């Protein structure tokens, strides 16, 4: 292997284990997802549904930020969910059948909103204290928009693809924040539905 990216690819297809990485040294696993270069992002998903942009992670973060609301928002306060906790659940209502594992960045005990990174099932398997939310509302995504067809437009409902989406399915949401930064287009999209 000549790079971490090529090693991650071999891990993703099951030919190697994360613990075989010479730099891993036993710490908690990092996000390991199938590596997808720009050739994977053709502007259409697995069902040939088009999307305008991809929401990717901010530099140094493992995935785009995901904003969720548990069906029982009181769980955030009752279970004292806070930064660094691992929560699991399924985004019911948006059309996603996949159970997600999220590392919490921020949890608001008043509103119940949780912002975090989707980190993958290994975190839940090694963390006995993972909190199962059951089901949650998928409120939004925040990250860097990589334009494929059309730049995000404020106030418009637009089709997009979250980078590393396991289903590789087009999502749609209302663009409610755009900031042009030195690293790209900082965007937040809410009201998520999977097409």
N, C-alpha and C positions, 0 to 999 in steps of 0.2 A: 504494500500500500504506500502510495506516495503523498497522501494528504488525509486529513481528518474526514473530508467530504467523501473520498473514495472508501474509507473504512466504514463510515456511516452507511454507505450504500450496501456494502457487504453484510453489515449487521441487519439492515432493513429486509434483506431477502433471506435472512436466516442462515447464512454460511459461516458467520462468526458470532460470538457473544461479546457484549460490551466489556465484560471483565477481561477479555483477551487484548484489549487496547493497552499498549505499553504505558500510556499516560493516564489511564483511568485510576489506578491505585486505590480502588475500593470506595471512593466517595459515592454519594447519591448519583443515580443516573441522570444524565442530561437528556434533553429531548432528542430522540433518535427517530426520525421519520424518513421515508423514502426520499432521497435527494431528487429534486426536480429542477433541471436546468431550464433556461428560457425556452427550449424546444418543447417542453411539456405544456407551456401556456400558449395555446394557439388562438385563444379568443372564444373557444367553445368548450363546453364541459363534456362528460362522457355520453350525454344524451344529445349532443350537438346543439345545446342551448347556448346562445352567445352571452358573453359578459363583457363589460367595458373596462374594468380594471381589477387588479389583484390587491388585496390588503395583506401586506407583509409585516414582519416584526420591526420594531425600532432597533437600532444597532445595540447589540449586547443583550437583547431579550430573545427568549426561545421561540416565541410565536407572537402573532398580533394579539393585542389585549382583547379579551372577551368580557362583556358585561352581562351578568345574569341576575335574575330575581327568582329566588326559590318560591314555589307555590305557597309555602308558609314562610313569609318574610320574618316572622318572629324567631325563626331558628337561628338567625345570625346573632341576635342578642342572647337568646336562651343558651346556645351552645358556645357562646363567646368566640365566634369565628373571627380570625384576625390574620394579619400578614404572615405568610409562610405556611398557613394551614393547607392541607390537601383536601379538596372536596370532590365528590363524584356525583353524577346525575345525568339525566337525559333531557335534552331541550324539547319538551313536549309542546306541540302547537306549531312549531316552525316546519315540521316535516322531516326531522332528522331521527333516524332509528339508532344512532350510535351513542353509547354511553361515553361521556367525557370525563377526564380527570383534569382538574384545574388547580394550579398553585395560586393561592390568594395573594394579590398585591394590596387590595384594600377591601374592607367590608364595613358598610355603614349600618350600625345597629338600629338606626331610626327607620330608614327606608327599606332596609334589607338587601340593597344592591351590593353585589359582589363583583369586583373587577379582578381578573386574573389571567394567567397564561394556560393554555391547553398544553399539558406536558406529557401525556401518554400513560398507558396502563401500568408501566413498571413502577411508577411512583406510588400508586395505590397498593400494589402487591408488596412493596417493601415497607410501607408506612402503615403500621397497625392502627394508627389513630386517624386514618382517612375518614372524613365525615360524609356519609351518604345522604344527599339531599333528596334522593328519589327522583323527582322531576322539577324542572325549573323553566321559566320563561327566558328565551334568548333575547335579550334587550338590544345588544349592539356589539360592534367591533370597532376598535381604534388601532391605527397603525399607519404605515406608509403605503400610499397608493402607487402602484406601478401600473402605468397606463398601457393598456393593450389596444383598445379601440377608441375610447373617449375619456377625457379627463373628468373627474368628479365635478358635479355642478351643485352648488348649495341649494337646498330646498327641493331637490328633485329625487324621486324614487328611481334608483338605478340598479342594474344587474352587476354583481361583482362576484369574485371568487376569493374566499379566504385561503391564503397560501397554506399548504399542508392539509387541506380538507380531505379526510379519508375517503369520502364519497366522490370527490372531484365534481361537485354539483354546483351550479350557479345559484347564488343567493340574491335576494333583492332587498333593498333597504333605503330609507330616507337619509340622504347626506345632510347632516346638520352641523358639520364643522369642517372647514378647509383652511389650512394654514400652509403657505408656501415657505419652506425652510431650506437651509443649506443642504440638508440630506434628502430632500424630496418633498412630496405633498403629504403633510400630516392630515389625516382624515378620520372622522368618526361617522359611522353609519348606524342608524337605529331602526326599529320596526322590522325585524328580520323575518323573511319568509324564504323557504327553499323552493325553487322552481322545479 
